[in-house]
Structures are given as structure tokens and as C-alpha cells.
């Protein structure tokens, strides 16, 4: 059961994709942000 979400910001989101189970690979949004999401070891969804 997912209870909540956390959104974090970084200047180099591509480095975060290394060595994790990626849900959504880094993608540039129309407004200029680059976002991605992945699972942490406890299967929580992390979104950058």
C-alpha cells in the first residue's frame, strides 16, 4: 500500500538512473524539467 509520495530535485537526474530499477527513464518535459522515477530497495517510488 502506498501512503504518500516525495518529489526531489537535482541538477543531474541522469546519474540517478545508474544501478536502480527505473520505472520511467529520464525525460525532458515541455516546461524544461527533466524527470525520472525509480524504486528504492523497499519498493517505494522515488521521483526526481
Secondary structure, DSSP 8 states (H G I E B T S, - for coil): ------B---S-HHHHTTTSEEEEEEEE-TTS-EEEEEE-TT--EEE-
